[in-house]
């Protein structure tokens, strides 16, 4: 069984992704929502060494 991994993304990277894909969620600038976590799936489509 594979382990669950947690990742932290740089918010600038997320904003840049959101500029090219409107389905990318990003953190609201509203007070108290900066640390809101998102859940997603990371697919590996080929192993690299």
C-alpha distance matrix in Angstrom:
0.0 3.8 6.7 9.6 12.7 16.2 19.1 22.8 25.1 28.8 30.9 33.3 30.6 29.7 33.4 33.9 31.1 32.7 36.0 34.8 32.5 33.7 30.3 29.0 29.1 30.7 31.7 35.0 37.8 38.8 39.0 35.9 33.6 32.9 29.8 28.3 24.6 23.2 19.8 18.8 16.2 16.0 15.8 15.7 18.2 18.4 17.3 20.2 21.0
3.8 0.0 3.8 6.7 9.2 12.9 15.5 19.3 21.5 25.1 27.4 29.7 26.9 26.2 29.9 30.4 27.7 29.5 32.7 31.6 29.5 30.8 27.6 25.9 26.2 27.5 28.6 32.1 34.7 35.9 36.2 33.2 30.8 29.9 26.8 25.5 21.8 20.4 17.2 16.0 13.4 12.8 12.9 12.8 15.7 16.0 14.8 17.5 18.4
6.7 3.8 0.0 3.8 6.3 9.9 12.9 16.5 19.2 22.8 25.1 27.6 25.2 24.4 28.2 29.0 26.6 28.3 31.6 31.0 28.9 30.1 26.9 24.9 24.7 25.7 26.3 29.7 32.1 33.3 33.3 30.2 28.0 27.0 23.8 22.8 19.1 18.2 15.3 14.8 13.0 12.6 13.8 14.1 17.5 17.9 16.5 18.6 19.2
9.6 6.7 3.8 0.0 3.8 6.8 10.0 13.6 16.3 19.9 21.9 24.7 22.5 21.3 25.1 26.1 23.8 25.2 28.6 28.2 26.1 27.0 23.8 21.7 21.2 22.1 22.7 26.0 28.5 29.6 29.6 26.6 24.3 23.4 20.2 19.0 15.3 14.5 11.7 11.5 10.3 10.6 12.6 13.7 17.3 18.5 17.5 19.5 20.5
12.7 9.2 6.3 3.8 0.0 3.8 6.6 10.2 13.0 16.6 18.9 21.5 19.3 18.6 22.4 23.3 21.3 23.0 26.3 26.1 24.3 25.5 22.6 20.1 19.6 20.1 20.6 24.1 26.3 27.7 27.8 25.0 22.7 21.3 18.2 17.5 13.9 13.3 11.2 10.9 10.1 9.6 12.2 13.0 16.8 17.8 16.6 17.9 18.7
16.2 12.9 9.9 6.8 3.8 0.0 3.8 7.0 10.1 13.6 15.6 18.6 16.8 15.9 19.6 20.9 19.3 20.7 24.1 24.3 22.7 23.5 20.9 18.0 17.1 17.0 17.2 20.7 22.7 24.1 24.0 21.3 19.1 17.5 14.4 14.0 10.5 10.5 9.2 9.8 10.3 10.2 13.6 14.9 18.7 20.0 19.1 20.0 20.9
19.1 15.5 12.9 10.0 6.6 3.8 0.0 3.8 6.5 10.0 12.4 15.0 13.2 12.7 16.4 17.6 16.2 17.9 21.1 21.4 20.2 21.4 19.2 15.9 15.3 14.8 15.3 18.9 20.7 22.6 22.8 20.6 18.1 16.0 13.4 13.5 10.3 10.1 9.8 9.8 10.6 9.8 13.3 14.5 18.0 19.4 18.6 18.9 19.9
22.8 19.3 16.5 13.6 10.2 7.0 3.8 0.0 3.8 6.8 9.1 12.0 10.9 10.6 13.9 15.5 14.8 16.3 19.3 20.3 19.5 20.4 18.7 15.2 14.1 12.8 12.7 16.3 17.6 19.7 19.8 17.9 15.6 13.0 10.8 11.6 9.3 9.8 10.9 11.5 13.1 12.5 16.1 17.3 20.6 22.1 21.4 21.3 22.2
25.1 21.5 19.2 16.3 13.0 10.1 6.5 3.8 0.0 3.8 6.1 8.6 7.1 7.1 10.5 11.7 11.3 13.0 15.8 16.8 16.4 17.6 16.4 12.6 12.1 10.6 11.2 14.8 16.1 18.8 19.5 18.2 15.5 12.7 11.6 12.3 10.5 10.3 11.8 11.8 13.4 12.6 15.9 17.2 20.1 21.7 21.4 21.1 22.3
28.8 25.1 22.8 19.9 16.6 13.6 10.0 6.8 3.8 0.0 3.8 5.5 5.3 6.6 8.9 10.1 11.0 12.7 14.7 16.3 16.7 17.9 17.5 13.7 13.1 10.8 11.0 14.3 14.7 17.8 18.6 17.9 15.5 12.2 12.1 13.6 12.7 12.9 15.0 15.1 16.9 16.0 19.0 20.1 22.7 24.2 23.9 23.2 24.2
30.9 27.4 25.1 21.9 18.9 15.6 12.4 9.1 6.1 3.8 0.0 3.8 5.3 4.9 6.1 8.6 9.8 10.4 12.5 14.7 15.0 15.6 15.6 11.8 10.8 7.8 7.9 10.8 11.2 14.5 15.7 15.6 13.0 9.8 10.7 12.0 12.0 12.2 14.9 15.3 17.7 17.4 20.6 22.2 24.6 26.5 26.6 26.1 27.4
33.3 29.7 27.6 24.7 21.5 18.6 15.0 12.0 8.6 5.5 3.8 0.0 3.8 5.4 5.1 6.2 8.7 9.8 10.8 13.1 14.3 15.4 16.2 12.7 12.5 9.8 10.6 13.0 12.9 16.6 18.1 18.6 16.1 13.0 14.4 15.6 15.7 15.5 18.0 17.9 19.9 19.1 21.8 23.1 25.0 26.8 27.0 26.1 27.5
30.6 26.9 25.2 22.5 19.3 16.8 13.2 10.9 7.1 5.3 5.3 3.8 0.0 3.8 5.5 5.1 6.3 8.7 10.0 11.3 12.3 14.1 14.5 10.9 11.7 10.0 11.8 14.7 15.5 19.0 20.7 20.7 17.8 15.0 15.6 16.3 15.5 14.6 16.4 15.6 17.0 15.9 18.3 19.5 21.3 23.0 23.5 22.7 24.3
29.7 26.2 24.4 21.3 18.6 15.9 12.7 10.6 7.1 6.6 4.9 5.4 3.8 0.0 3.8 5.4 5.1 6.2 8.8 10.3 10.3 11.3 11.3 7.6 7.9 6.4 8.7 11.8 13.3 16.6 18.6 18.4 15.2 12.9 13.7 13.6 12.9 11.5 13.6 13.0 15.1 14.7 17.4 19.2 21.1 23.4 24.2 24.0 25.9
33.4 29.9 28.2 25.1 22.4 19.6 16.4 13.9 10.5 8.9 6.1 5.1 5.5 3.8 0.0 3.8 5.4 5.0 6.4 9.1 9.9 10.4 11.6 8.5 8.7 6.6 8.8 10.9 11.8 15.4 17.8 18.4 15.3 13.2 15.0 15.1 15.2 14.1 16.6 16.2 18.4 18.2 20.8 22.6 24.2 26.5 27.5 27.1 29.1
33.9 30.4 29.0 26.1 23.3 20.9 17.6 15.5 11.7 10.1 8.6 6.2 5.1 5.4 3.8 0.0 3.8 5.4 5.2 7.0 9.0 10.7 12.3 9.6 11.1 9.9 12.5 14.6 15.5 19.1 21.6 22.2 19.1 16.9 18.4 18.5 18.1 16.7 18.6 17.5 19.1 18.3 20.2 21.7 22.8 24.9 26.0 25.4 27.4
31.1 27.7 26.6 23.8 21.3 19.3 16.2 14.8 11.3 11.0 9.8 8.7 6.3 5.1 5.4 3.8 0.0 3.8 5.4 5.5 6.1 8.5 9.3 6.6 9.1 9.2 12.5 15.0 16.7 20.0 22.6 22.7 19.3 17.5 18.5 17.9 17.0 14.8 16.2 14.6 15.9 15.2 17.0 18.7 19.7 22.2 23.6 23.4 25.8
32.7 29.5 28.3 25.2 23.0 20.7 17.9 16.3 13.0 12.7 10.4 9.8 8.7 6.2 5.0 5.4 3.8 0.0 3.8 5.5 5.0 5.6 7.1 4.9 6.9 7.2 10.7 12.5 14.5 17.6 20.5 20.9 17.5 16.2 17.7 16.8 16.4 14.2 16.0 14.9 16.9 17.0 19.0 21.2 22.3 25.0 26.6 26.8 29.3
36.0 32.7 31.6 28.6 26.3 24.1 21.1 19.3 15.8 14.7 12.5 10.8 10.0 8.8 6.4 5.2 5.4 3.8 0.0 3.8 5.8 6.8 9.7 8.5 10.5 10.4 13.5 14.8 16.1 19.4 22.4 23.4 20.1 18.8 20.7 20.1 20.0 18.0 19.8 18.6 20.3 20.1 21.7 23.6 24.3 26.9 28.6 28.4 30.9
34.8 31.6 31.0 28.2 26.1 24.3 21.4 20.3 16.8 16.3 14.7 13.1 11.3 10.3 9.1 7.0 5.5 5.5 3.8 0.0 3.8 6.6 9.1 8.7 11.8 12.6 16.1 17.8 19.5 22.7 25.7 26.3 22.9 21.6 23.0 22.1 21.5 19.0 20.1 18.2 19.3 18.8 19.8 21.5 21.7 24.3 26.3 26.3 29.1
32.5 29.5 28.9 26.1 24.3 22.7 20.2 19.5 16.4 16.7 15.0 14.3 12.3 10.3 9.9 9.0 6.1 5.0 5.8 3.8 0.0 3.8 5.5 5.9 9.3 11.2 15.0 16.7 19.1 21.9 25.0 25.2 21.6 20.7 21.9 20.4 19.5 16.6 17.4 15.5 16.6 16.7 17.7 20.0 20.3 23.3 25.5 26.0 29.0
33.7 30.8 30.1 27.0 25.5 23.5 21.4 20.4 17.6 17.9 15.6 15.4 14.1 11.3 10.4 10.7 8.5 5.6 6.8 6.6 3.8 0.0 3.8 5.5 7.9 10.1 13.6 14.7 17.3 19.7 23.0 23.4 19.7 19.5 21.0 19.1 18.7 15.9 17.1 15.8 17.5 18.4 19.8 22.5 23.0 26.2 28.4 29.1 32.1
30.3 27.6 26.9 23.8 22.6 20.9 19.2 18.7 16.4 17.5 15.6 16.2 14.5 11.3 11.6 12.3 9.3 7.1 9.7 9.1 5.5 3.8 0.0 3.8 6.3 9.5 13.1 14.7 17.8 19.8 22.9 22.6 18.9 18.9 19.7 17.4 16.4 13.3 13.9 12.4 14.2 15.5 17.0 20.0 20.8 24.2 26.4 27.5 30.5
29.0 25.9 24.9 21.7 20.1 18.0 15.9 15.2 12.6 13.7 11.8 12.7 10.9 7.6 8.5 9.6 6.6 4.9 8.5 8.7 5.9 5.5 3.8 0.0 3.8 6.5 10.3 12.6 15.5 17.9 20.7 20.3 16.5 16.0 16.7 14.8 13.7 10.8 12.0 10.7 12.8 13.8 15.8 18.7 20.0 23.1 24.9 25.7 28.4
29.1 26.2 24.7 21.2 19.6 17.1 15.3 14.1 12.1 13.1 10.8 12.5 11.7 7.9 8.7 11.1 9.1 6.9 10.5 11.8 9.3 7.9 6.3 3.8 0.0 3.8 7.0 9.3 12.6 14.6 17.2 16.7 12.9 12.7 13.4 11.3 10.8 8.3 10.4 10.4 13.4 14.9 17.6 20.6 22.4 25.5 26.9 27.8 30.2
30.7 27.5 25.7 22.1 20.1 17.0 14.8 12.8 10.6 10.8 7.8 9.8 10.0 6.4 6.6 9.9 9.2 7.2 10.4 12.6 11.2 10.1 9.5 6.5 3.8 0.0 3.8 6.5 9.3 11.8 14.3 14.1 10.4 9.6 10.9 9.7 10.0 8.8 11.8 12.4 15.6 16.7 19.7 22.4 24.5 27.3 28.3 28.7 30.8
31.7 28.6 26.3 22.7 20.6 17.2 15.3 12.7 11.2 11.0 7.9 10.6 11.8 8.7 8.8 12.5 12.5 10.7 13.5 16.1 15.0 13.6 13.1 10.3 7.0 3.8 0.0 3.8 6.4 8.6 10.7 10.4 6.8 5.9 7.8 7.1 8.7 9.0 12.6 14.2 17.6 19.0 22.3 24.9 27.3 30.0 30.6 31.0 32.8
35.0 32.1 29.7 26.0 24.1 20.7 18.9 16.3 14.8 14.3 10.8 13.0 14.7 11.8 10.9 14.6 15.0 12.5 14.8 17.8 16.7 14.7 14.7 12.6 9.3 6.5 3.8 0.0 3.8 5.4 8.3 9.0 6.0 6.4 9.4 8.7 11.3 11.9 15.5 17.4 20.9 22.5 25.7 28.5 30.8 33.5 34.3 34.7 36.5
37.8 34.7 32.1 28.5 26.3 22.7 20.7 17.6 16.1 14.7 11.2 12.9 15.5 13.3 11.8 15.5 16.7 14.5 16.1 19.5 19.1 17.3 17.8 15.5 12.6 9.3 6.4 3.8 0.0 3.8 6.5 8.5 6.8 6.4 10.1 10.8 13.7 14.9 18.7 20.6 24.0 25.3 28.6 31.1 33.4 36.0 36.6 36.6 38.2
38.8 35.9 33.3 29.6 27.7 24.1 22.6 19.7 18.8 17.8 14.5 16.6 19.0 16.6 15.4 19.1 20.0 17.6 19.4 22.7 21.9 19.7 19.8 17.9 14.6 11.8 8.6 5.4 3.8 0.0 3.8 6.3 5.7 7.1 10.5 10.8 14.3 15.9 19.6 22.0 25.6 27.3 30.7 33.4 35.9 38.5 39.1 39.4 40.9
39.0 36.2 33.3 29.6 27.8 24.0 22.8 19.8 19.5 18.6 15.7 18.1 20.7 18.6 17.8 21.6 22.6 20.5 22.4 25.7 25.0 23.0 22.9 20.7 17.2 14.3 10.7 8.3 6.5 3.8 0.0 3.8 5.6 6.9 9.7 10.8 14.5 16.9 20.6 23.3 27.0 28.6 32.2 34.8 37.5 40.0 40.2 40.4 41.7
35.9 33.2 30.2 26.6 25.0 21.3 20.6 17.9 18.2 17.9 15.6 18.6 20.7 18.4 18.4 22.2 22.7 20.9 23.4 26.3 25.2 23.4 22.6 20.3 16.7 14.1 10.4 9.0 8.5 6.3 3.8 0.0 3.8 5.8 7.2 8.0 11.8 14.6 18.1 21.2 24.8 26.6 30.3 32.9 35.9 38.3 38.4 38.8 40.0
33.6 30.8 28.0 24.3 22.7 19.1 18.1 15.6 15.5 15.5 13.0 16.1 17.8 15.2 15.3 19.1 19.3 17.5 20.1 22.9 21.6 19.7 18.9 16.5 12.9 10.4 6.8 6.0 6.8 5.7 5.6 3.8 0.0 3.8 5.6 5.3 9.0 11.3 14.9 17.8 21.5 23.3 26.9 29.7 32.5 35.0 35.4 35.9 37.3
32.9 29.9 27.0 23.4 21.3 17.5 16.0 13.0 12.7 12.2 9.8 13.0 15.0 12.9 13.2 16.9 17.5 16.2 18.8 21.6 20.7 19.5 18.9 16.0 12.7 9.6 5.9 6.4 6.4 7.1 6.9 5.8 3.8 0.0 3.8 5.7 8.8 11.2 14.9 17.4 20.9 22.2 25.8 28.2 31.0 33.3 33.4 33.6 34.9
29.8 26.8 23.8 20.2 18.2 14.4 13.4 10.8 11.6 12.1 10.7 14.4 15.6 13.7 15.0 18.4 18.5 17.7 20.7 23.0 21.9 21.0 19.7 16.7 13.4 10.9 7.8 9.4 10.1 10.5 9.7 7.2 5.6 3.8 0.0 3.8 6.2 9.5 12.8 15.7 19.0 20.3 24.1 26.4 29.6 31.7 31.6 31.9 33.0
28.3 25.5 22.8 19.0 17.5 14.0 13.5 11.6 12.3 13.6 12.0 15.6 16.3 13.6 15.1 18.5 17.9 16.8 20.1 22.1 20.4 19.1 17.4 14.8 11.3 9.7 7.1 8.7 10.8 10.8 10.8 8.0 5.3 5.7 3.8 0.0 3.8 6.7 10.1 13.3 16.9 18.8 22.5 25.2 28.2 30.7 30.9 31.6 33.1
24.6 21.8 19.1 15.3 13.9 10.5 10.3 9.3 10.5 12.7 12.0 15.7 15.5 12.9 15.2 18.1 17.0 16.4 20.0 21.5 19.5 18.7 16.4 13.7 10.8 10.0 8.7 11.3 13.7 14.3 14.5 11.8 9.0 8.8 6.2 3.8 0.0 3.8 6.7 9.9 13.4 15.3 19.0 21.7 24.8 27.3 27.4 28.3 29.8
23.2 20.4 18.2 14.5 13.3 10.5 10.1 9.8 10.3 12.9 12.2 15.5 14.6 11.5 14.1 16.7 14.8 14.2 18.0 19.0 16.6 15.9 13.3 10.8 8.3 8.8 9.0 11.9 14.9 15.9 16.9 14.6 11.3 11.2 9.5 6.7 3.8 0.0 3.8 6.6 10.2 12.5 16.0 19.0 21.9 24.6 25.2 26.4 28.3
19.8 17.2 15.3 11.7 11.2 9.2 9.8 10.9 11.8 15.0 14.9 18.0 16.4 13.6 16.6 18.6 16.2 16.0 19.8 20.1 17.4 17.1 13.9 12.0 10.4 11.8 12.6 15.5 18.7 19.6 20.6 18.1 14.9 14.9 12.8 10.1 6.7 3.8 0.0 3.8 7.2 10.0 13.3 16.5 19.5 22.2 22.8 24.5 26.5
18.8 16.0 14.8 11.5 10.9 9.8 9.8 11.5 11.8 15.1 15.3 17.9 15.6 13.0 16.2 17.5 14.6 14.9 18.6 18.2 15.5 15.8 12.4 10.7 10.4 12.4 14.2 17.4 20.6 22.0 23.3 21.2 17.8 17.4 15.7 13.3 9.9 6.6 3.8 0.0 3.8 6.7 9.8 13.2 15.9 18.8 19.8 21.6 23.9
16.2 13.4 13.0 10.3 10.1 10.3 10.6 13.1 13.4 16.9 17.7 19.9 17.0 15.1 18.4 19.1 15.9 16.9 20.3 19.3 16.6 17.5 14.2 12.8 13.4 15.6 17.6 20.9 24.0 25.6 27.0 24.8 21.5 20.9 19.0 16.9 13.4 10.2 7.2 3.8 0.0 3.8 6.3 9.8 12.5 15.4 16.5 18.7 21.2
16.0 12.8 12.6 10.6 9.6 10.2 9.8 12.5 12.6 16.0 17.4 19.1 15.9 14.7 18.2 18.3 15.2 17.0 20.1 18.8 16.7 18.4 15.5 13.8 14.9 16.7 19.0 22.5 25.3 27.3 28.6 26.6 23.3 22.2 20.3 18.8 15.3 12.5 10.0 6.7 3.8 0.0 3.8 6.6 9.6 12.2 13.1 15.0 17.6
15.8 12.9 13.8 12.6 12.2 13.6 13.3 16.1 15.9 19.0 20.6 21.8 18.3 17.4 20.8 20.2 17.0 19.0 21.7 19.8 17.7 19.8 17.0 15.8 17.6 19.7 22.3 25.7 28.6 30.7 32.2 30.3 26.9 25.8 24.1 22.5 19.0 16.0 13.3 9.8 6.3 3.8 0.0 3.8 6.2 9.2 10.8 13.2 16.3
15.7 12.8 14.1 13.7 13.0 14.9 14.5 17.3 17.2 20.1 22.2 23.1 19.5 19.2 22.6 21.7 18.7 21.2 23.6 21.5 20.0 22.5 20.0 18.7 20.6 22.4 24.9 28.5 31.1 33.4 34.8 32.9 29.7 28.2 26.4 25.2 21.7 19.0 16.5 13.2 9.8 6.6 3.8 0.0 3.8 5.7 7.0 9.6 12.7
18.2 15.7 17.5 17.3 16.8 18.7 18.0 20.6 20.1 22.7 24.6 25.0 21.3 21.1 24.2 22.8 19.7 22.3 24.3 21.7 20.3 23.0 20.8 20.0 22.4 24.5 27.3 30.8 33.4 35.9 37.5 35.9 32.5 31.0 29.6 28.2 24.8 21.9 19.5 15.9 12.5 9.6 6.2 3.8 0.0 3.8 6.9 9.6 13.2
18.4 16.0 17.9 18.5 17.8 20.0 19.4 22.1 21.7 24.2 26.5 26.8 23.0 23.4 26.5 24.9 22.2 25.0 26.9 24.3 23.3 26.2 24.2 23.1 25.5 27.3 30.0 33.5 36.0 38.5 40.0 38.3 35.0 33.3 31.7 30.7 27.3 24.6 22.2 18.8 15.4 12.2 9.2 5.7 3.8 0.0 3.8 6.5 10.1
17.3 14.8 16.5 17.5 16.6 19.1 18.6 21.4 21.4 23.9 26.6 27.0 23.5 24.2 27.5 26.0 23.6 26.6 28.6 26.3 25.5 28.4 26.4 24.9 26.9 28.3 30.6 34.3 36.6 39.1 40.2 38.4 35.4 33.4 31.6 30.9 27.4 25.2 22.8 19.8 16.5 13.1 10.8 7.0 6.9 3.8 0.0 3.8 6.8
20.2 17.5 18.6 19.5 17.9 20.0 18.9 21.3 21.1 23.2 26.1 26.1 22.7 24.0 27.1 25.4 23.4 26.8 28.4 26.3 26.0 29.1 27.5 25.7 27.8 28.7 31.0 34.7 36.6 39.4 40.4 38.8 35.9 33.6 31.9 31.6 28.3 26.4 24.5 21.6 18.7 15.0 13.2 9.6 9.6 6.5 3.8 0.0 3.8
21.0 18.4 19.2 20.5 18.7 20.9 19.9 22.2 22.3 24.2 27.4 27.5 24.3 25.9 29.1 27.4 25.8 29.3 30.9 29.1 29.0 32.1 30.5 28.4 30.2 30.8 32.8 36.5 38.2 40.9 41.7 40.0 37.3 34.9 33.0 33.1 29.8 28.3 26.5 23.9 21.2 17.6 16.3 12.7 13.2 10.1 6.8 3.8 0.0
